[in-house]
Amino acid sequence: MPELSRFFGITVRMYYSDHEPPHFHVFYGDFEALIEVGSLHVFRGSLPRRAFAMVVEWAIIHREELVGAWQSARRGLEVPPIAPLD
């Protein structure tokens, strides 16, 4: 599972050949959430409100890269890292 980014204790990953809808996995301490790329809604798991807000801010900035990463991962291709939130 490639690590896409890491910032403020948050790790963002994406599985190869993962199920639809396009999404990414977010880990923060004992929390894990799956977040849809298109809507940025959590469809499984949970995150503290502040961590979720940072992830949404990061995902909005890097939405096109997330779409590209999903397409690459689905094909089993290398998924490049995405810049962290500063």
PDB file of N, CA, C and O in Angstrom:
ATOM      1  N   MET A   1       0.853  -1.167   0.000  1.00  0.00           N
ATOM      2  CA  MET A   1       0.000   0.000   0.000  1.00  0.00           C
ATOM      3  C   MET A   1       0.899   1.230   0.000  1.00  0.00           C
ATOM      4  O   MET A   1       1.551   1.520   1.004  1.00  0.00           O
ATOM      5  N   PRO A   2       0.942   1.955  -1.113  1.00  0.00           N
ATOM      6  CA  PRO A   2       1.811   3.131  -1.188  1.00  0.00           C
ATOM      7  C   PRO A   2       1.377   4.247  -0.246  1.00  0.00           C
ATOM      8  O   PRO A   2       0.189   4.529  -0.089  1.00  0.00           O
ATOM      9  N   GLU A   3       2.359   4.864   0.364  1.00  0.00           N
ATOM     10  CA  GLU A   3       2.102   6.040   1.181  1.00  0.00           C
ATOM     11  C   GLU A   3       2.130   7.247   0.259  1.00  0.00           C
ATOM     12  O   GLU A   3       3.136   7.510  -0.399  1.00  0.00           O
ATOM     13  N   LEU A   4       1.028   7.976   0.213  1.00  0.00           N
ATOM     14  CA  LEU A   4       0.945   9.150  -0.647  1.00  0.00           C
ATOM     15  C   LEU A   4       1.534  10.384   0.015  1.00  0.00           C
ATOM     16  O   LEU A   4       2.230  11.172  -0.625  1.00  0.00           O
ATOM     17  N   SER A   5       1.246  10.547   1.313  1.00  0.00           N
ATOM     18  CA  SER A   5       1.695  11.745   2.000  1.00  0.00           C
ATOM     19  C   SER A   5       1.653  11.529   3.506  1.00  0.00           C
ATOM     20  O   SER A   5       0.978  10.633   4.011  1.00  0.00           O
ATOM     21  N   ARG A   6       2.404  12.387   4.209  1.00  0.00           N
ATOM     22  CA  ARG A   6       2.431  12.338   5.671  1.00  0.00           C
ATOM     23  C   ARG A   6       2.606  13.771   6.173  1.00  0.00           C
ATOM     24  O   ARG A   6       3.534  14.473   5.770  1.00  0.00           O
ATOM     25  N   PHE A   7       1.698  14.195   7.062  1.00  0.00           N
ATOM     26  CA  PHE A   7       1.777  15.543   7.614  1.00  0.00           C
ATOM     27  C   PHE A   7       1.025  15.603   8.938  1.00  0.00           C
ATOM     28  O   PHE A   7      -0.051  15.021   9.077  1.00  0.00           O
ATOM     29  N   PHE A   8       1.592  16.305   9.900  1.00  0.00           N
ATOM     30  CA  PHE A   8       0.979  16.533  11.212  1.00  0.00           C
ATOM     31  C   PHE A   8       0.470  15.240  11.867  1.00  0.00           C
ATOM     32  O   PHE A   8      -0.596  15.228  12.482  1.00  0.00           O
ATOM     33  N   GLY A   9       1.234  14.163  11.729  1.00  0.00           N
ATOM     34  CA  GLY A   9       0.846  12.890  12.328  1.00  0.00           C
ATOM     35  C   GLY A   9      -0.190  12.120  11.529  1.00  0.00           C
ATOM     36  O   GLY A   9      -0.645  11.062  11.966  1.00  0.00           O
ATOM     37  N   ILE A  10      -0.569  12.630  10.369  1.00  0.00           N
ATOM     38  CA  ILE A  10      -1.563  11.997   9.491  1.00  0.00           C
ATOM     39  C   ILE A  10      -0.823  11.297   8.359  1.00  0.00           C
ATOM     40  O   ILE A  10       0.068  11.878   7.740  1.00  0.00           O
ATOM     41  N   THR A  11      -1.190  10.061   8.094  1.00  0.00           N
ATOM     42  CA  THR A  11      -0.614   9.318   6.985  1.00  0.00           C
ATOM     43  C   THR A  11      -1.724   9.008   5.994  1.00  0.00           C
ATOM     44  O   THR A  11      -2.800   8.544   6.370  1.00  0.00           O
ATOM     45  N   VAL A  12      -1.444   9.275   4.706  1.00  0.00           N
ATOM     46  CA  VAL A  12      -2.415   9.018   3.643  1.00  0.00           C
ATOM     47  C   VAL A  12      -1.848   7.941   2.742  1.00  0.00           C
ATOM     48  O   VAL A  12      -0.724   8.052   2.253  1.00  0.00           O
ATOM     49  N   ARG A  13      -2.641   6.890   2.523  1.00  0.00           N
ATOM     50  CA  ARG A  13      -2.218   5.767   1.689  1.00  0.00           C
ATOM     51  C   ARG A  13      -3.306   5.401   0.698  1.00  0.00           C
ATOM     52  O   ARG A  13      -4.463   5.796   0.839  1.00  0.00           O
ATOM     53  N   MET A  14      -2.904   4.630  -0.314  1.00  0.00           N
ATOM     54  CA  MET A  14      -3.853   4.139  -1.303  1.00  0.00           C
ATOM     55  C   MET A  14      -3.443   2.716  -1.675  1.00  0.00           C
ATOM     56  O   MET A  14      -2.283   2.463  -2.001  1.00  0.00           O
ATOM     57  N   TYR A  15      -4.392   1.799  -1.625  1.00  0.00           N
ATOM     58  CA  TYR A  15      -4.117   0.408  -1.958  1.00  0.00           C
ATOM     59  C   TYR A  15      -4.088   0.208  -3.468  1.00  0.00           C
ATOM     60  O   TYR A  15      -4.814   0.874  -4.206  1.00  0.00           O
ATOM     61  N   TYR A  16      -3.244  -0.715  -3.919  1.00  0.00           N
ATOM     62  CA  TYR A  16      -3.273  -1.140  -5.313  1.00  0.00           C
ATOM     63  C   TYR A  16      -4.526  -1.965  -5.542  1.00  0.00           C
ATOM     64  O   TYR A  16      -4.922  -2.750  -4.681  1.00  0.00           O
ATOM     65  N   SER A  17      -5.153  -1.791  -6.697  1.00  0.00           N
ATOM     66  CA  SER A  17      -6.325  -2.570  -7.113  1.00  0.00           C
ATOM     67  C   SER A  17      -7.427  -2.577  -6.058  1.00  0.00           C
ATOM     68  O   SER A  17      -8.074  -3.604  -5.853  1.00  0.00           O
ATOM     69  N   ASP A  18      -7.646  -1.468  -5.398  1.00  0.00           N
ATOM     70  CA  ASP A  18      -8.667  -1.362  -4.353  1.00  0.00           C
ATOM     71  C   ASP A  18     -10.057  -1.246  -4.989  1.00  0.00           C
ATOM     72  O   ASP A  18     -10.181  -0.995  -6.188  1.00  0.00           O
ATOM     73  N   HIS A  19     -11.077  -1.428  -4.189  1.00  0.00           N
ATOM     74  CA  HIS A  19     -12.468  -1.406  -4.638  1.00  0.00           C
ATOM     75  C   HIS A  19     -12.941   0.021  -4.915  1.00  0.00           C
ATOM     76  O   HIS A  19     -12.369   0.989  -4.414  1.00  0.00           O
ATOM     77  N   GLU A  20     -13.988   0.128  -5.712  1.00  0.00           N
ATOM     78  CA  GLU A  20     -14.643   1.414  -5.972  1.00  0.00           C
ATOM     79  C   GLU A  20     -15.433   1.824  -4.743  1.00  0.00           C
ATOM     80  O   GLU A  20     -15.753   0.952  -3.935  1.00  0.00           O
ATOM     81  N   PRO A  21     -15.760   3.052  -4.552  1.00  0.00           N
ATOM     82  CA  PRO A  21     -15.423   4.231  -5.353  1.00  0.00           C
ATOM     83  C   PRO A  21     -13.977   4.639  -5.114  1.00  0.00           C
ATOM     84  O   PRO A  21     -13.357   4.189  -4.150  1.00  0.00           O
ATOM     85  N   PRO A  22     -13.429   5.495  -5.990  1.00  0.00           N
ATOM     86  CA  PRO A  22     -12.063   5.973  -5.775  1.00  0.00           C
ATOM     87  C   PRO A  22     -11.942   6.607  -4.388  1.00  0.00           C
ATOM     88  O   PRO A  22     -12.732   7.475  -4.018  1.00  0.00           O
ATOM     89  N   HIS A  23     -10.954   6.165  -3.637  1.00  0.00           N
ATOM     90  CA  HIS A  23     -10.798   6.643  -2.263  1.00  0.00           C
ATOM     91  C   HIS A  23      -9.364   6.496  -1.803  1.00  0.00           C
ATOM     92  O   HIS A  23      -8.535   5.870  -2.463  1.00  0.00           O
ATOM     93  N   PHE A  24      -9.095   7.094  -0.648  1.00  0.00           N
ATOM     94  CA  PHE A  24      -7.786   6.934  -0.017  1.00  0.00           C
ATOM     95  C   PHE A  24      -8.003   6.642   1.461  1.00  0.00           C
ATOM     96  O   PHE A  24      -9.057   6.940   2.021  1.00  0.00           O
ATOM     97  N   HIS A  25      -6.987   6.055   2.078  1.00  0.00           N
ATOM     98  CA  HIS A  25      -7.029   5.662   3.479  1.00  0.00           C
ATOM     99  C   HIS A  25      -6.237   6.679   4.288  1.00  0.00           C
ATOM    100  O   HIS A  25      -5.126   7.054   3.913  1.00  0.00           O
ATOM    101  N   VAL A  26      -6.809   7.119   5.390  1.00  0.00           N
ATOM    102  CA  VAL A  26      -6.147   8.083   6.263  1.00  0.00           C
ATOM    103  C   VAL A  26      -5.977   7.448   7.644  1.00  0.00           C
ATOM    104  O   VAL A  26      -6.921   6.891   8.205  1.00  0.00           O
ATOM    105  N   PHE A  27      -4.775   7.541   8.173  1.00  0.00           N
ATOM    106  CA  PHE A  27      -4.452   7.005   9.496  1.00  0.00           C
ATOM    107  C   PHE A  27      -3.984   8.155  10.375  1.00  0.00           C
ATOM    108  O   PHE A  27      -3.142   8.960   9.977  1.00  0.00           O
ATOM    109  N   TYR A  28      -4.544   8.215  11.568  1.00  0.00           N
ATOM    110  CA  TYR A  28      -4.161   9.248  12.524  1.00  0.00           C
ATOM    111  C   TYR A  28      -4.293   8.630  13.912  1.00  0.00           C
ATOM    112  O   TYR A  28      -5.402   8.434  14.409  1.00  0.00           O
ATOM    113  N   GLY A  29      -3.163   8.326  14.532  1.00  0.00           N
ATOM    114  CA  GLY A  29      -3.197   7.643  15.827  1.00  0.00           C
ATOM    115  C   GLY A  29      -3.950   6.331  15.707  1.00  0.00           C
ATOM    116  O   GLY A  29      -3.616   5.497  14.865  1.00  0.00           O
ATOM    117  N   ASP A  30      -4.957   6.140  16.537  1.00  0.00           N
ATOM    118  CA  ASP A  30      -5.770   4.919  16.496  1.00  0.00           C
ATOM    119  C   ASP A  30      -6.938   5.027  15.524  1.00  0.00           C
ATOM    120  O   ASP A  30      -7.743   4.101  15.429  1.00  0.00           O
ATOM    121  N   PHE A  31      -7.047   6.127  14.808  1.00  0.00           N
ATOM    122  CA  PHE A  31      -8.156   6.349  13.880  1.00  0.00           C
ATOM    123  C   PHE A  31      -7.775   5.960  12.465  1.00  0.00           C
ATOM    124  O   PHE A  31      -6.621   6.095  12.058  1.00  0.00           O
ATOM    125  N   GLU A  32      -8.753   5.477  11.723  1.00  0.00           N
ATOM    126  CA  GLU A  32      -8.594   5.199  10.299  1.00  0.00           C
ATOM    127  C   GLU A  32      -9.897   5.561   9.611  1.00  0.00           C
ATOM    128  O   GLU A  32     -10.984   5.280  10.118  1.00  0.00           O
ATOM    129  N   ALA A  33      -9.772   6.192   8.445  1.00  0.00           N
ATOM    130  CA  ALA A  33     -10.952   6.544   7.672  1.00  0.00           C
ATOM    131  C   ALA A  33     -10.668   6.331   6.192  1.00  0.00           C
ATOM    132  O   ALA A  33      -9.541   6.523   5.735  1.00  0.00           O
ATOM    133  N   LEU A  34     -11.689   5.935   5.448  1.00  0.00           N
ATOM    134  CA  LEU A  34     -11.632   5.854   4.001  1.00  0.00           C
ATOM    135  C   LEU A  34     -12.415   7.046   3.479  1.00  0.00           C
ATOM    136  O   LEU A  34     -13.568   7.258   3.854  1.00  0.00           O
ATOM    137  N   ILE A  35     -11.782   7.816   2.614  1.00  0.00           N
ATOM    138  CA  ILE A  35     -12.367   9.061   2.130  1.00  0.00           C
ATOM    139  C   ILE A  35     -12.465   9.014   0.613  1.00  0.00           C
ATOM    140  O   ILE A  35     -11.484   8.734  -0.075  1.00  0.00           O
ATOM    141  N   GLU A  36     -13.668   9.293   0.098  1.00  0.00           N
ATOM    142  CA  GLU A  36     -13.898   9.311  -1.342  1.00  0.00           C
ATOM    143  C   GLU A  36     -13.159  10.481  -1.975  1.00  0.00           C
ATOM    144  O   GLU A  36     -13.178  11.597  -1.455  1.00  0.00           O
ATOM    145  N   VAL A  37     -12.510  10.216  -3.103  1.00  0.00           N
ATOM    146  CA  VAL A  37     -11.772  11.265  -3.805  1.00  0.00           C
ATOM    147  C   VAL A  37     -12.731  12.320  -4.348  1.00  0.00           C
ATOM    148  O   VAL A  37     -12.444  13.513  -4.255  1.00  0.00           O
ATOM    149  N   GLY A  38     -13.849  11.912  -4.906  1.00  0.00           N
ATOM    150  CA  GLY A  38     -14.765  12.858  -5.540  1.00  0.00           C
ATOM    151  C   GLY A  38     -15.478  13.777  -4.575  1.00  0.00           C
ATOM    152  O   GLY A  38     -15.498  14.991  -4.778  1.00  0.00           O
ATOM    153  N   SER A  39     -16.058  13.227  -3.538  1.00  0.00           N
ATOM    154  CA  SER A  39     -16.878  14.014  -2.615  1.00  0.00           C
ATOM    155  C   SER A  39     -16.143  14.456  -1.355  1.00  0.00           C
ATOM    156  O   SER A  39     -16.572  15.385  -0.671  1.00  0.00           O
ATOM    157  N   LEU A  40     -15.044  13.792  -1.054  1.00  0.00           N
ATOM    158  CA  LEU A  40     -14.268  13.987   0.172  1.00  0.00           C
ATOM    159  C   LEU A  40     -15.085  13.675   1.427  1.00  0.00           C
ATOM    160  O   LEU A  40     -14.840  14.234   2.496  1.00  0.00           O
ATOM    161  N   HIS A  41     -16.052  12.781   1.282  1.00  0.00           N
ATOM    162  CA  HIS A  41     -16.818  12.291   2.428  1.00  0.00           C
ATOM    163  C   HIS A  41     -16.175  11.034   2.978  1.00  0.00           C
ATOM    164  O   HIS A  41     -15.621  10.234   2.223  1.00  0.00           O
ATOM    165  N   VAL A  42     -16.244  10.857   4.270  1.00  0.00           N
ATOM    166  CA  VAL A  42     -15.799   9.618   4.907  1.00  0.00           C
ATOM    167  C   VAL A  42     -16.877   8.570   4.656  1.00  0.00           C
ATOM    168  O   VAL A  42     -18.036   8.772   5.019  1.00  0.00           O
ATOM    169  N   PHE A  43     -16.500   7.447   4.036  1.00  0.00           N
ATOM    170  CA  PHE A  43     -17.502   6.400   3.854  1.00  0.00           C
ATOM    171  C   PHE A  43     -17.236   5.185   4.724  1.00  0.00           C
ATOM    172  O   PHE A  43     -18.020   4.236   4.725  1.00  0.00           O
ATOM    173  N   ARG A  44     -16.142   5.209   5.458  1.00  0.00           N
ATOM    174  CA  ARG A  44     -15.888   4.164   6.452  1.00  0.00           C
ATOM    175  C   ARG A  44     -14.894   4.698   7.462  1.00  0.00           C
ATOM    176  O   ARG A  44     -13.925   5.364   7.097  1.00  0.00           O
ATOM    177  N   GLY A  45     -15.130   4.412   8.717  1.00  0.00           N
ATOM    178  CA  GLY A  45     -14.226   4.837   9.778  1.00  0.00           C
ATOM    179  C   GLY A  45     -14.523   6.253  10.231  1.00  0.00           C
ATOM    180  O   GLY A  45     -15.590   6.804   9.961  1.00  0.00           O
ATOM    181  N   SER A  46     -13.547   6.832  10.933  1.00  0.00           N
ATOM    182  CA  SER A  46     -13.718   8.192  11.444  1.00  0.00           C
ATOM    183  C   SER A  46     -12.363   8.814  11.751  1.00  0.00           C
ATOM    184  O   SER A  46     -11.353   8.125  11.897  1.00  0.00           O
ATOM    185  N   LEU A  47     -12.378  10.135  11.844  1.00  0.00           N
ATOM    186  CA  LEU A  47     -11.205  10.915  12.223  1.00  0.00           C
ATOM    187  C   LEU A  47     -11.662  12.018  13.162  1.00  0.00           C
ATOM    188  O   LEU A  47     -12.809  12.457  13.086  1.00  0.00           O
ATOM    189  N   PRO A  48     -10.782  12.472  14.047  1.00  0.00           N
ATOM    190  CA  PRO A  48     -11.121  13.658  14.824  1.00  0.00           C
ATOM    191  C   PRO A  48     -11.379  14.843  13.872  1.00  0.00           C
ATOM    192  O   PRO A  48     -10.803  14.920  12.787  1.00  0.00           O
ATOM    193  N   ARG A  49     -12.232  15.736  14.294  1.00  0.00           N
ATOM    194  CA  ARG A  49     -12.659  16.857  13.447  1.00  0.00           C
ATOM    195  C   ARG A  49     -11.488  17.658  12.880  1.00  0.00           C
ATOM    196  O   ARG A  49     -11.479  17.983  11.693  1.00  0.00           O
ATOM    197  N   ARG A  50     -10.513  17.973  13.707  1.00  0.00           N
ATOM    198  CA  ARG A  50      -9.364  18.780  13.251  1.00  0.00           C
ATOM    199  C   ARG A  50      -8.528  18.035  12.212  1.00  0.00           C
ATOM    200  O   ARG A  50      -8.118  18.623  11.212  1.00  0.00           O
ATOM    201  N   ALA A  51      -8.275  16.747  12.441  1.00  0.00           N
ATOM    202  CA  ALA A  51      -7.515  15.938  11.483  1.00  0.00           C
ATOM    203  C   ALA A  51      -8.274  15.845  10.163  1.00  0.00           C
ATOM    204  O   ALA A  51      -7.678  15.967   9.092  1.00  0.00           O
ATOM    205  N   PHE A  52      -9.584  15.630  10.236  1.00  0.00           N
ATOM    206  CA  PHE A  52     -10.396  15.539   9.026  1.00  0.00           C
ATOM    207  C   PHE A  52     -10.331  16.854   8.244  1.00  0.00           C
ATOM    208  O   PHE A  52     -10.218  16.834   7.018  1.00  0.00           O
ATOM    209  N   ALA A  53     -10.400  17.985   8.930  1.00  0.00           N
ATOM    210  CA  ALA A  53     -10.339  19.281   8.258  1.00  0.00           C
ATOM    211  C   ALA A  53      -9.008  19.452   7.521  1.00  0.00           C
ATOM    212  O   ALA A  53      -8.982  19.974   6.406  1.00  0.00           O
ATOM    213  N   MET A  54      -7.914  19.019   8.131  1.00  0.00           N
ATOM    214  CA  MET A  54      -6.611  19.117   7.470  1.00  0.00           C
ATOM    215  C   MET A  54      -6.541  18.211   6.252  1.00  0.00           C
ATOM    216  O   MET A  54      -5.986  18.591   5.220  1.00  0.00           O
ATOM    217  N   VAL A  55      -7.101  17.014   6.368  1.00  0.00           N
ATOM    218  CA  VAL A  55      -7.106  16.081   5.240  1.00  0.00           C
ATOM    219  C   VAL A  55      -7.923  16.652   4.083  1.00  0.00           C
ATOM    220  O   VAL A  55      -7.501  16.565   2.929  1.00  0.00           O
ATOM    221  N   VAL A  56      -9.066  17.225   4.372  1.00  0.00           N
ATOM    222  CA  VAL A  56      -9.898  17.820   3.320  1.00  0.00           C
ATOM    223  C   VAL A  56      -9.160  18.978   2.656  1.00  0.00           C
ATOM    224  O   VAL A  56      -9.171  19.096   1.431  1.00  0.00           O
ATOM    225  N   GLU A  57      -8.526  19.825   3.442  1.00  0.00           N
ATOM    226  CA  GLU A  57      -7.749  20.935   2.877  1.00  0.00           C
ATOM    227  C   GLU A  57      -6.659  20.401   1.941  1.00  0.00           C
ATOM    228  O   GLU A  57      -6.485  20.904   0.831  1.00  0.00           O
ATOM    229  N   TRP A  58      -5.933  19.385   2.396  1.00  0.00           N
ATOM    230  CA  TRP A  58      -4.877  18.767   1.583  1.00  0.00           C
ATOM    231  C   TRP A  58      -5.460  18.161   0.309  1.00  0.00           C
ATOM    232  O   TRP A  58      -4.908  18.351  -0.774  1.00  0.00           O
ATOM    233  N   ALA A  59      -6.564  17.440   0.429  1.00  0.00           N
ATOM    234  CA  ALA A  59      -7.161  16.750  -0.721  1.00  0.00           C
ATOM    235  C   ALA A  59      -7.693  17.736  -1.759  1.00  0.00           C
ATOM    236  O   ALA A  59      -7.613  17.466  -2.957  1.00  0.00           O
ATOM    237  N   ILE A  60      -8.229  18.860  -1.324  1.00  0.00           N
ATOM    238  CA  ILE A  60      -8.706  19.869  -2.276  1.00  0.00           C
ATOM    239  C   ILE A  60      -7.543  20.406  -3.094  1.00  0.00           C
ATOM    240  O   ILE A  60      -7.656  20.571  -4.309  1.00  0.00           O
ATOM    241  N   ILE A  61      -6.435  20.678  -2.439  1.00  0.00           N
ATOM    242  CA  ILE A  61      -5.241  21.176  -3.124  1.00  0.00           C
ATOM    243  C   ILE A  61      -4.715  20.151  -4.130  1.00  0.00           C
ATOM    244  O   ILE A  61      -4.242  20.516  -5.206  1.00  0.00           O
ATOM    245  N   HIS A  62      -4.801  18.872  -3.776  1.00  0.00           N
ATOM    246  CA  HIS A  62      -4.168  17.817  -4.581  1.00  0.00           C
ATOM    247  C   HIS A  62      -5.179  16.884  -5.257  1.00  0.00           C
ATOM    248  O   HIS A  62      -4.867  15.725  -5.527  1.00  0.00           O
ATOM    249  N   ARG A  63      -6.375  17.380  -5.528  1.00  0.00           N
ATOM    250  CA  ARG A  63      -7.439  16.522  -6.083  1.00  0.00           C
ATOM    251  C   ARG A  63      -7.009  15.848  -7.390  1.00  0.00           C
ATOM    252  O   ARG A  63      -7.216  14.645  -7.550  1.00  0.00           O
ATOM    253  N   GLU A  64      -6.423  16.588  -8.315  1.00  0.00           N
ATOM    254  CA  GLU A  64      -6.013  15.992  -9.590  1.00  0.00           C
ATOM    255  C   GLU A  64      -4.960  14.907  -9.379  1.00  0.00           C
ATOM    256  O   GLU A  64      -4.995  13.870 -10.041  1.00  0.00           O
ATOM    257  N   GLU A  65      -4.034  15.141  -8.469  1.00  0.00           N
ATOM    258  CA  GLU A  65      -3.014  14.140  -8.170  1.00  0.00           C
ATOM    259  C   GLU A  65      -3.642  12.887  -7.560  1.00  0.00           C
ATOM    260  O   GLU A  65      -3.202  11.772  -7.844  1.00  0.00           O
ATOM    261  N   LEU A  66      -4.656  13.061  -6.734  1.00  0.00           N
ATOM    262  CA  LEU A  66      -5.347  11.909  -6.137  1.00  0.00           C
ATOM    263  C   LEU A  66      -6.060  11.086  -7.197  1.00  0.00           C
ATOM    264  O   LEU A  66      -6.044   9.856  -7.148  1.00  0.00           O
ATOM    265  N   VAL A  67      -6.681  11.755  -8.148  1.00  0.00           N
ATOM    266  CA  VAL A  67      -7.345  11.039  -9.251  1.00  0.00           C
ATOM    267  C   VAL A  67      -6.300  10.253 -10.037  1.00  0.00           C
ATOM    268  O   VAL A  67      -6.520   9.086 -10.362  1.00  0.00           O
ATOM    269  N   GLY A  68      -5.172  10.878 -10.344  1.00  0.00           N
ATOM    270  CA  GLY A  68      -4.102  10.190 -11.067  1.00  0.00           C
ATOM    271  C   GLY A  68      -3.534   9.030 -10.277  1.00  0.00           C
ATOM    272  O   GLY A  68      -3.242   7.973 -10.836  1.00  0.00           O
ATOM    273  N   ALA A  69      -3.376   9.229  -8.965  1.00  0.00           N
ATOM    274  CA  ALA A  69      -2.858   8.150  -8.115  1.00  0.00           C
ATOM    275  C   ALA A  69      -3.820   6.965  -8.117  1.00  0.00           C
ATOM    276  O   ALA A  69      -3.387   5.815  -8.187  1.00  0.00           O
ATOM    277  N   TRP A  70      -5.129   7.240  -8.042  1.00  0.00           N
ATOM    278  CA  TRP A  70      -6.126   6.163  -8.067  1.00  0.00           C
ATOM    279  C   TRP A  70      -6.032   5.379  -9.373  1.00  0.00           C
ATOM    280  O   TRP A  70      -6.042   4.148  -9.366  1.00  0.00           O
ATOM    281  N   GLN A  71      -5.942   6.089 -10.481  1.00  0.00           N
ATOM    282  CA  GLN A  71      -5.858   5.424 -11.783  1.00  0.00           C
ATOM    283  C   GLN A  71      -4.589   4.575 -11.883  1.00  0.00           C
ATOM    284  O   GLN A  71      -4.632   3.455 -12.392  1.00  0.00           O
ATOM    285  N   SER A  72      -3.482   5.095 -11.408  1.00  0.00           N
ATOM    286  CA  SER A  72      -2.225   4.335 -11.425  1.00  0.00           C
ATOM    287  C   SER A  72      -2.309   3.113 -10.519  1.00  0.00           C
ATOM    288  O   SER A  72      -1.914   2.016 -10.911  1.00  0.00           O
ATOM    289  N   ALA A  73      -2.823   3.304  -9.307  1.00  0.00           N
ATOM    290  CA  ALA A  73      -2.916   2.182  -8.360  1.00  0.00           C
ATOM    291  C   ALA A  73      -3.817   1.087  -8.898  1.00  0.00           C
ATOM    292  O   ALA A  73      -3.511  -0.094  -8.732  1.00  0.00           O
ATOM    293  N   ARG A  74      -4.915   1.445  -9.534  1.00  0.00           N
ATOM    294  CA  ARG A  74      -5.835   0.448 -10.089  1.00  0.00           C
ATOM    295  C   ARG A  74      -5.159  -0.381 -11.177  1.00  0.00           C
ATOM    296  O   ARG A  74      -5.511  -1.540 -11.394  1.00  0.00           O
ATOM    297  N   ARG A  75      -4.193   0.218 -11.853  1.00  0.00           N
ATOM    298  CA  ARG A  75      -3.459  -0.484 -12.910  1.00  0.00           C
ATOM    299  C   ARG A  75      -2.213  -1.193 -12.377  1.00  0.00           C
ATOM    300  O   ARG A  75      -1.509  -1.863 -13.131  1.00  0.00           O
ATOM    301  N   GLY A  76      -1.941  -1.046 -11.081  1.00  0.00           N
ATOM    302  CA  GLY A  76      -0.763  -1.665 -10.483  1.00  0.00           C
ATOM    303  C   GLY A  76       0.520  -0.922 -10.792  1.00  0.00           C
ATOM    304  O   GLY A  76       1.611  -1.479 -10.670  1.00  0.00           O
ATOM    305  N   LEU A  77       0.393   0.341 -11.195  1.00  0.00           N
ATOM    306  CA  LEU A  77       1.564   1.151 -11.532  1.00  0.00           C
ATOM    307  C   LEU A  77       2.068   1.897 -10.305  1.00  0.00           C
ATOM    308  O   LEU A  77       1.375   2.000  -9.293  1.00  0.00           O
ATOM    309  N   GLU A  78       3.272   2.406 -10.412  1.00  0.00           N
ATOM    310  CA  GLU A  78       3.851   3.173  -9.314  1.00  0.00           C
ATOM    311  C   GLU A  78       2.993   4.390  -9.009  1.00  0.00           C
ATOM    312  O   GLU A  78       2.502   5.059  -9.919  1.00  0.00           O
ATOM    313  N   VAL A  79       2.819   4.669  -7.742  1.00  0.00           N
ATOM    314  CA  VAL A  79       2.041   5.828  -7.307  1.00  0.00           C
ATOM    315  C   VAL A  79       3.010   6.801  -6.646  1.00  0.00           C
ATOM    316  O   VAL A  79       3.547   6.520  -5.574  1.00  0.00           O
ATOM    317  N   PRO A  80       3.235   7.957  -7.296  1.00  0.00           N
ATOM    318  CA  PRO A  80       4.205   8.903  -6.728  1.00  0.00           C
ATOM    319  C   PRO A  80       3.667   9.575  -5.476  1.00  0.00           C
ATOM    320  O   PRO A  80       2.454   9.709  -5.316  1.00  0.00           O
ATOM    321  N   PRO A  81       4.557   9.996  -4.590  1.00  0.00           N
ATOM    322  CA  PRO A  81       4.119  10.705  -3.382  1.00  0.00           C
ATOM    323  C   PRO A  81       3.503  12.051  -3.748  1.00  0.00           C
ATOM    324  O   PRO A  81       3.778  12.613  -4.808  1.00  0.00           O
ATOM    325  N   ILE A  82       2.669  12.549  -2.849  1.00  0.00           N
ATOM    326  CA  ILE A  82       2.018  13.847  -3.008  1.00  0.00           C
ATOM    327  C   ILE A  82       2.513  14.746  -1.883  1.00  0.00           C
ATOM    328  O   ILE A  82       2.622  14.309  -0.738  1.00  0.00           O
ATOM    329  N   ALA A  83       2.809  15.985  -2.203  1.00  0.00           N
ATOM    330  CA  ALA A  83       3.345  16.921  -1.211  1.00  0.00           C
ATOM    331  C   ALA A  83       2.439  17.009   0.019  1.00  0.00           C
ATOM    332  O   ALA A  83       1.215  16.970  -0.107  1.00  0.00           O
ATOM    333  N   PRO A  84       3.026  17.124   1.180  1.00  0.00           N
ATOM    334  CA  PRO A  84       2.224  17.237   2.412  1.00  0.00           C
ATOM    335  C   PRO A  84       1.605  18.617   2.539  1.00  0.00           C
ATOM    336  O   PRO A  84       1.939  19.541   1.797  1.00  0.00           O
ATOM    337  N   LEU A  85       0.707  18.734   3.483  1.00  0.00           N
ATOM    338  CA  LEU A  85       0.130  20.016   3.840  1.00  0.00           C
ATOM    339  C   LEU A  85       1.151  20.765   4.676  1.00  0.00           C
ATOM    340  O   LEU A  85       1.700  20.213   5.629  1.00  0.00           O
ATOM    341  N   ASP A  86       1.406  22.001   4.333  1.00  0.00           N
ATOM    342  CA  ASP A  86       2.392  22.802   5.083  1.00  0.00           C
ATOM    343  C   ASP A  86       1.735  23.634   6.126  1.00  0.00           C
ATOM    344  O   ASP A  86       2.412  24.366   6.848  1.00  0.00           O
TER     345      ASP A  86
END
